């Protein structure tokens, strides 16, 4: 039997059997808001995958509870989000990132739709609070999504940051995974 995988906030990513995004484009199978209840029945998916969306959510706990609802017992959730410890998000004058995430006093940056940045411990706490099995939560720091597709100069700068600052301050993303217990 084919595994059912929901990719939430998929954009143009083709991963998953069901791909949900706020905007209709090629490959999107469901258009909807992640801030609303997911338009799927309970216990439907083997896996829920969300890349670079968690930091844009107004209520991450409700999102995780909805993901848990649509997962089958034993199902897995995988998210990738920005690492709030990464110094490049706080000081981006060398232009490594796609936006400049710095506090600007009262000035508003309308391009920045981030509600919050997370540290690995925050992600773990959200997963616990949502009821995912504590012994299945795996959190790691990663260089960044689509790493090998980045220009060589960007990869050199990011590797140098990781080398000089260590993983916690030098890695761009947090990758988290958890499993639902067999009894839900």
C-alpha angles and dihedrals in degrees: 000000000000116000115243112226124185116205107196118200089011100163104181094336111124097202114125140030091258121038120192126190138155090242127055111237138139112310096016109126098180129032115204149116120274088210089069129063109288111257094236134097123257119276094012108126133062091202138016116200125189122176122189095347106095093078090054095056122108090206114024093176093058089048092054092046090053091048089051091050094056094044120094118236105282090024122142134226121205124188135175118198140161117284105239090202093061109112091211089072090054098040114027103157092126090063099237096139133060092245139021108249102191131130110256102184110240094346114113122219103203092190092063108083096170116129096185146349121229136213117212091258091057092054091049090051092051091050091049092048091050089055102251114155108273095216091056098052110112120183126182138166116239135189094242142287118287087016097164092050093060121103112267093245091056091049091050092050092048093047090049090051091050091048094048098039103028128235098298095056099025105048117090102208144040117217115200132182133177139170132222116234118253088252094052 
